Amino acid sequence: MQSLSHPHDWKAAAPGAPVGTVTFAAQKSLSKLPVPELPQTLARLTETLKPIAWSDQEYSAVEQKIHDFATGKGPELQKRLLERFQATPHWLEEWWDNGAYLGYRDSVVINVSYYYGFDAHPPHLPQTSVARAAGIARAAMIFRQQLKNGSLKPDETKEGPICMDTYRWMFDCCRVPGQQGFDRSVTYAKSGDTGNSGHIIVIRNNRFWKVEATDNGRILSTAEFEKQIQHIYENSAGNYPGVGVLTASNRDIWAKDYAHLAADARNTAIIRDIHSAAFIISLDSSTPTTPEHHSRALWHGDVVDGLPVGLRNRWVDKPVQFVIFDNAYAGVMGEHSVMDGTPVVRLCDDVLEMLSDPNFDHGSGNSSAVTTPLDWEVSPSILDAIAKADIAARELIESQALSYHLTRYGKAAIKAFKVSPDSWAQMVIQLAYRRLIGNENRKGGTYEASSTRKFYKGRTEVIRVVTSNSDEWVRSMDDPTIKKESRKKLFDAATRKHAALAKEASRAQGVDRHLLGLKKLVKEGEELPALFTDPVFTRASYWILSTSAVFSKHFPVYGWGEVVPDGFGVAYMTGYDDRLQYTITSRKEMPNIKFCEEIAKAAEDVYDLHITKSRL
């Protein structure tokens, strides 16, 4: 049975590409994640809290606590943080891994996992689910090979290459539940492996199959994958136990069930095959056709006759899990703990670009590789656990609402107005939310994720979108006494401020990660500074709106769940010339459809602010 402990150095187990290869060539030149100057962070904090405060009295009180922190405990905590910076390769990594992800105990479904839905299978390829799965299998194995042999070009921005460290956790690994309140990830990747060996796991009707993805040092051809996947479709009829749904449970419940499951030697071997697989392909029986159904089928799968049939057919702890539906729709479900969404965007983009190319090498061969069913030994206690997990998963799925909206204009028009598309999209969200809640006090802040991968092992920082500038502009939009020209000036000021905050966050000069580090260094027995419990301070990081943007021309749907019970998740894309794409998630008791309608109206109003009716 595998250990459920949480070793301090578990991340060191995953090898990267050999040093000096193209993929990792820039790693040594990347700077360490910096520790911001304390006065600068506190000045930024003071500014960001003003629009969050419900009264002048609240704001004055938190200002005083910031002053007390700056002249009291703050400098000592900053000194400790700088010492940690000097003593570690990355001062934040362990805290972020454990605090944000591995110590999180609710289900990763809805709460942590994300999805990307793919565009249609290229028309020059067979339009079947078997062909779709086979093509993705071969292309993803080629991507894995390029990563392992170091020939994959590193991700980059206009400033140059960015950190590729988390790619170590893309393949051949898996999250594992821990009974001590922390999960971890295990890897079976080996130093020196150049991607010429390995297997994948394919699941159909809850039956798990081990598919050898290589043969004598070569990746199987698309036709060879088709043969094996067709065999799986034909030999997975029947009522197989939905073991996969156990992975969707509360993490502490899953840890106990995991221990019972792994107590059997056959099951331990299956778990090892799952963990060590390059990736998973779930052959889902759903047939989504609308953006909303495509989204939900990827996000959490369908519920049929009271059973969460989608989640029974998955293993949600796997970092990369492709999902192929019976009508050849497809996408990916990603596990978020040690790898953010942007590397998976790159994986999917490269895979889909390969398959779109009529000259893509689909390979050839006549492999004798065996496709092996992995049938669980299911005890009465495991059957009982599955039944309970079914109920919990169904209730979780049915608690959620999702809306989707495309605007009638996109990046081309926004750039013509000389506005950052991201800032524009964020102001649409701010205007829509204020109209949604009316005169109510704002219950929390708006989180926008910003990548810090220009630094070694960088992951994300927060762009605090709510500013006095954005609030002033939002108020002006429904004030009939304010002229259009004045509203436009306020909009320009708000978007400039947002763009400046985004730039600071990308340079790791935000507020939230720094303050997390300072708070972590308050020693046992020491009094927690009053700042950290102030209602305005805590409200500002209660992410009532959790927002983020990625872009791929291949993703007609994309999203994740809300992060607080009374909040919304807002996934958006600004990269299309002809449209902005918004997906809004929340609990069912929240006014999800109304918020989507407000986003649609706000998008039109922002456009109208920039152009006269006669030119529409």
MIBAGU-549694 format. One line per 10 residues: number of its first residue (from 1); their letters; for each residue y negated, z negated, x negated of C-alpha. Coordinates in steps of 0.05 Angstrom, whole numbers. Example, Ala and Ser with C-alpha at 12.3 -4.5 7.8 and 13.67 -1.06 7.14 Angstrom:
// residues 2
1> AS> 90,-156,-246  21,-143,-273
This chain:
// residues 616
1> MQSLSHPHDW> 0,0,0  -70,17,-26  -117,-39,-44  -173,-54,5  -216,-88,-48  -285,-63,-67  -286,-54,-143  -355,-57,-174  -345,7,-214  -308,49,-162
11> KAAAPGAPVG> -359,106,-168  -342,118,-240  -274,145,-220  -301,212,-196  -308,262,-253  -362,315,-254  -358,384,-284  -352,384,-360  -417,367,-395  -455,429,-418
21> TVTFAAQKSL> -431,473,-361  -480,510,-316  -470,461,-258  -488,398,-296  -530,427,-352  -594,393,-328  -565,324,-314  -584,293,-381  -656,317,-375  -667,284,-308
31> SKLPVPELPQ> -711,222,-306  -686,156,-279  -709,137,-209  -776,102,-223  -800,35,-198  -869,45,-166  -928,2,-186  -932,-59,-141  -1007,-52,-124  -996,21,-104
41> TLARLTETLK> -938,5,-59  -975,-52,-25  -1036,-8,-15  -992,45,18  -957,-8,59  -1024,-36,84  -1045,34,106  -979,50,141  -979,-15,181  -1046,-4,215
51> PIAWSDQEYS> -1021,44,269  -959,2,280  -997,-63,295  -1007,-78,369  -1073,-114,359  -1127,-128,308  -1100,-199,303  -1030,-175,285  -1058,-129,233  -1102,-182,202
61> AVEQKIHDFA> -1042,-229,198  -999,-179,162  -1056,-160,115  -1060,-234,95  -985,-236,82  -990,-174,38  -1047,-208,-1  -1006,-272,-8  -946,-231,-32  -989,-193,-82
71> TGKGPELQKR> -1017,-257,-111  -955,-299,-103  -881,-280,-107  -891,-204,-112  -906,-198,-186  -845,-241,-204  -800,-198,-161  -831,-135,-191  -815,-163,-261  -743,-174,-241
81> LLERFQATPH> -739,-104,-212  -766,-73,-277  -714,-113,-315  -660,-84,-270  -689,-15,-281  -681,-24,-356  -611,-52,-351  -580,-1,-304  -575,75,-299  -601,71,-228
91> WLEEWWDNGA> -633,8,-201  -622,26,-127  -553,59,-125  -508,0,-111  -555,-33,-62  -563,33,-24  -489,50,-23  -470,-19,4  -529,-35,47  -541,32,81
101> YLGYRDSVVI> -470,57,87  -409,21,60  -428,-46,89  -443,-15,157  -390,-38,206  -401,2,270  -364,68,279  -387,123,232  -382,171,291  -450,178,324
111> NVSYYYGFDA> -480,125,279  -470,156,210  -435,223,212  -472,289,220  -453,359,239  -472,431,224  -451,486,272  -438,555,244  -461,623,268  -409,674,291
121> HPPHLPQTSV> -353,698,247  -375,763,213  -359,823,258  -320,860,204  -268,803,203  -215,788,256  -246,748,312  -192,695,319  -190,621,305  -133,633,255
131> ARAAGIARAA> -175,683,216  -236,639,218  -198,578,192  -164,619,138  -229,651,113  -264,584,110  -204,554,73  -205,607,19  -280,609,10  -286,533,7
141> MIFRQQLKNG> -231,530,-45  -268,582,-86  -332,540,-81  -291,479,-103  -264,519,-162  -335,539,-183  -357,466,-179  -298,441,-219  -303,494,-274  -378,484,-279
151> SLKPDETKEG> -398,555,-260  -434,535,-196  -509,545,-204  -544,478,-195  -589,465,-135  -662,472,-152  -733,469,-126  -794,505,-151  -799,451,-205  -729,465,-231
161> PICMDTYRWM> -657,440,-225  -643,376,-186  -588,324,-190  -517,347,-175  -484,278,-182  -462,269,-110  -423,334,-112  -370,292,-147  -355,263,-79  -348,328,-40
171> FDCCRVPGQQ> -274,344,-52  -209,307,-65  -235,241,-40  -244,197,22  -278,136,50  -230,76,57  -242,18,104  -247,-50,72  -227,-117,101  -280,-155,61
181> GFDRSVTYAK> -338,-124,99  -349,-65,51  -315,2,49  -309,45,-13  -290,116,-30  -229,136,-69  -222,199,-110  -163,238,-135  -204,287,-175  -182,293,-247
191> SGDTGNSGHI> -223,307,-310  -207,376,-336  -185,403,-269  -215,472,-261  -198,481,-187  -133,519,-196  -91,468,-158  -96,426,-96  -80,421,-23  -116,416,43
201> IVIRNNRFWK> -100,379,108  -98,418,173  -94,381,240  -73,411,306  -57,373,371  -60,309,330  -6,333,282  -25,331,209  -1,385,160  -5,389,85
211> VEATDNGRIL> -22,460,63  -15,478,-10  -79,517,-24  -58,546,-91  2,579,-121  16,583,-195  -56,572,-213  -89,618,-162  -123,603,-96  -84,630,-37
221> STAEFEKQIQ> -108,694,-6  -139,695,63  -76,728,90  -33,673,59  -76,620,91  -71,658,157  4,656,154  6,581,143  -47,566,196  -11,610,246
231> HIYENSAGNY> 52,570,232  13,506,246  -12,533,313  59,553,333  91,488,312  42,435,336  57,437,410  76,370,440  50,300,447  35,275,378
241> PGVGVLTASN> 4,205,371  -72,208,363  -73,169,298  -138,202,276  -178,165,330  -167,100,291  -216,125,239  -271,127,292  -266,52,307  -312,-4,285
251> RDIWAKDYAH> -300,-9,210  -271,-80,212  -223,-60,267  -204,3,229  -192,-38,166  -141,-81,203  -108,-21,235  -108,14,167  -70,-44,136  -17,-41,191
261> LAADARNTAI> -12,35,187  -5,34,111  48,-20,113  99,35,125  118,75,62  118,141,99  48,128,127  23,107,58  45,175,31  10,211,88
271> IRDIHSAAFI> -54,171,76  -51,190,2  -44,263,21  -104,258,66  -147,222,15  -128,269,-41  -136,333,-1  -193,379,-21  -218,378,51  -194,378,123
281> ISLDSSTPTT> -192,433,174  -187,408,246  -161,461,294  -195,437,358  -172,461,427  -243,461,455  -279,526,471  -354,512,466  -402,567,484  -470,533,494
291> PEHHSRALWH> -511,501,438  -505,433,472  -429,437,478  -422,465,408  -463,406,383  -424,353,420  -356,384,404  -373,377,330  -411,311,334  -355,273,369
301> GDVVDGLPVG> -307,321,403  -289,329,476  -263,277,525  -208,305,570  -175,264,625  -205,201,594  -179,215,524  -224,230,464  -182,291,446  -231,314,392
311> LRNRWVDKPV> -230,249,353  -155,243,359  -151,308,320  -195,287,261  -200,240,203  -274,222,203  -273,186,136  -266,252,100  -331,277,68  -319,349,89
321> QFVIFDNAYA> -282,366,152  -286,436,179  -275,443,254  -249,509,283  -247,517,358  -200,560,399  -254,612,412  -268,617,337  -333,576,341  -336,531,280
331> GVMGEHSVMD> -375,480,241  -369,419,197  -369,344,208  -395,306,148  -383,234,125  -449,208,98  -435,147,55  -437,173,-17  -463,244,-5  -524,265,35
341> GTPVVRLCDD> -526,327,78  -560,375,30  -499,387,-16  -458,402,46  -512,452,69  -502,487,2  -426,486,9  -429,515,80  -482,566,62  -442,592,3
351> VLEMLSDPNF> -378,594,43  -410,632,100  -447,679,54  -381,696,19  -348,712,85  -408,754,108  -401,799,47  -356,859,62  -338,859,-12  -314,787,-13
361> DHGSGNSSAV> -248,782,-50  -198,757,2  -144,757,-51  -73,780,-49  -4,751,-60  60,730,-26  62,655,-35  124,615,-23  82,552,-16  109,505,37
371> TTPLDWEVSP> 68,480,97  92,409,108  84,369,172  61,298,161  89,259,220  69,186,224  115,127,233  82,96,293  101,25,312  86,-8,379
381> SILDAIAKAD> 27,-44,347  -2,22,323  7,53,391  -31,-6,420  -86,3,368  -91,77,386  -98,60,460  -154,11,445  -188,61,398  -184,114,452
391> IAARELIESQ> -222,69,500  -275,50,448  -284,123,427  -290,148,498  -342,94,514  -381,111,451  -381,186,467  -400,175,540  -458,130,520  -493,188,486
401> ALSYHLTRYG> -542,241,510  -562,305,473  -615,358,486  -632,422,450  -695,464,447  -718,528,412  -793,543,410  -818,615,421  -850,617,351  -830,595,282
411> KAAIKAFKVS> -847,591,209  -882,658,205  -935,640,256  -945,569,228  -954,594,158  -1004,646,183  -1045,586,207  -1039,558,136  -1002,495,159  -939,464,129
421> PDSWAQMVIQ> -883,480,179  -853,411,167  -919,375,181  -928,418,243  -859,401,269  -871,327,257  -937,328,294  -902,360,353  -854,301,353  -910,250,349
431> LAYRRLIGNE> -949,282,407  -886,287,449  -866,214,437  -935,187,454  -935,226,519  -865,201,533  -882,127,527  -952,132,555  -994,70,543  -935,28,520
441> NRKGGTYEAS> -940,-3,451  -900,34,399  -835,-4,386  -823,23,316  -838,74,264  -817,146,249  -768,158,192  -767,225,158  -718,234,102  -745,261,36
451> STRKFYKGRT> -699,280,-22  -709,246,-89  -658,289,-124  -708,309,-178  -687,242,-208  -619,224,-236  -574,201,-178  -633,207,-131  -617,208,-58  -673,196,-7
461> EVIRVVTSNS> -739,162,6  -776,151,72  -835,191,94  -871,144,142  -896,196,190  -938,151,235  -1009,147,206  -1078,131,232  -1093,205,225  -1034,226,267
471> DEWVRSMDDP> -1050,175,320  -1123,196,324  -1102,269,333  -1050,252,385  -1101,213,426  -1149,271,422  -1100,320,453  -1103,288,521  -1175,266,519  -1215,317,560
481> TIKKESRKKL> -1280,294,527  -1257,320,458  -1267,393,444  -1214,440,417  -1252,447,351  -1251,372,340  -1178,367,358  -1163,422,307  -1200,383,253  -1161,320,270
491> FDAATRKHAA> -1096,360,268  -1114,387,199  -1128,317,174  -1063,291,202  -1021,347,172  -1055,340,105  -1040,266,105  -967,279,124  -960,331,68  -989,281,18
501> LAKEASRAQG> -940,227,40  -883,276,36  -903,294,-35  -907,221,-55  -838,206,-24  -806,264,-63  -834,232,-126  -800,166,-106  -869,136,-92  -855,114,-21
511> VDRHLLGLKK> -855,44,8  -786,29,35  -739,35,-24  -786,-5,-69  -793,-61,-18  -718,-62,-8  -709,-73,-83  -760,-129,-85  -727,-164,-26  -658,-158,-57
521> LVKEGEELPA> -683,-197,-118  -702,-259,-80  -652,-308,-108  -608,-354,-67  -646,-418,-53  -714,-385,-60  -759,-379,0  -764,-310,29  -836,-286,26  -869,-288,95
531> LFTDPVFTRA> -885,-214,90  -812,-195,100  -807,-229,167  -875,-209,194  -868,-173,262  -912,-114,242  -875,-106,176  -806,-107,210  -829,-63,268  -853,-10,219
541> SYWILSTSAV> -782,0,193  -749,-3,261  -736,71,264  -748,87,337  -752,160,315  -703,181,261  -719,251,239  -697,300,186  -696,374,171  -648,419,134
551> FSKHFPVYGW> -646,494,136  -592,546,137  -595,613,171  -523,601,189  -533,536,230  -552,549,303  -538,475,317  -545,413,274  -554,339,286  -533,266,284
561> GEVVPDGFGV> -543,203,326  -600,155,338  -604,96,290  -629,42,338  -607,30,410  -673,48,442  -690,105,394  -679,179,385  -648,222,331  -689,285,321
571> AYMTGYDDRL> -657,339,278  -701,400,269  -706,464,230  -769,500,209  -740,556,166  -733,610,220  -791,659,224  -786,664,300  -768,594,324  -767,519,311
581> QYTITSRKEM> -702,485,329  -699,414,356  -638,372,374  -652,305,407  -599,250,411  -601,182,443  -564,134,487  -558,156,559  -605,103,585  -661,133,545
591> PNIKFCEEIA> -703,190,575  -671,243,531  -684,304,575  -755,282,587  -767,274,512  -740,344,501  -787,371,555  -845,335,521  -826,367,454  -826,435,487
601> KAAEDVYDLH> -895,423,518  -923,392,454  -900,453,414  -938,498,461  -1000,455,459  -1001,454,383  -995,529,383  -1050,536,434  -1094,493,390  -1090,547,337
611> ITKSRL> -1098,610,379  -1136,633,440  -1100,650,504  -1120,723,499  -1080,732,435  -1015,702,461
